[in-house]
């Protein structure tokens, strides 16, 4: 079963989905990454910690 947050992400604006991951609760971050991958084709290794970029 999909979480409510996952469904909300499908309708969220691109700007919302592009927010830094630390703006999202830890339990929602995998859904954000999956939505970014679906929309923008971003691979996991491209979404890193900004301190190390």
N, C-alpha and C positions, 0 to 999 in steps of 0.2 A: 504494500500500500504506500502510495506517495504521501509525503508530508504536505501539509498546507503550504509551507514555505516554498517547496519545490514547484507547486502549482502557481503560486504568486510570482515566482521568478519568470515563468513563461510569459507573463504579461507586463513585467517590469520594463522600464526604459533602459536603453543601453547605458546611459550615464549611471544609473543605479547599479547595474551589474558590473560596471567597470570600477566601482569604488575599491579602495584598498581592502584586502581581505581582513585586516584587523578591525575594520568597521562592522564586521559580521560576527555573531556569536560563534564560538568554535564548532558547535554542532551543525551549523548551517554552511560552513565553508566548503565542504565537499559538494554540496548542491550548487553553490556559486561557481566553483571551478567547473563542474559538469555543464552548467549553463553557458559559461564563457566558451568552453570547448565547442558546444553545439552552435552558438551564434557566430563566434569569431574564429574558430579553428585554432585556438591557442593550445599548444601542447603543455603537458605538466611541467616540463623543465623550463618553460618560458615564464612561469609564474613563480618567481622566487621571492625570497625575503629581500626587501629593498635595502636593508643594511649591508647586504653582501653583493649588491648589483653594482 
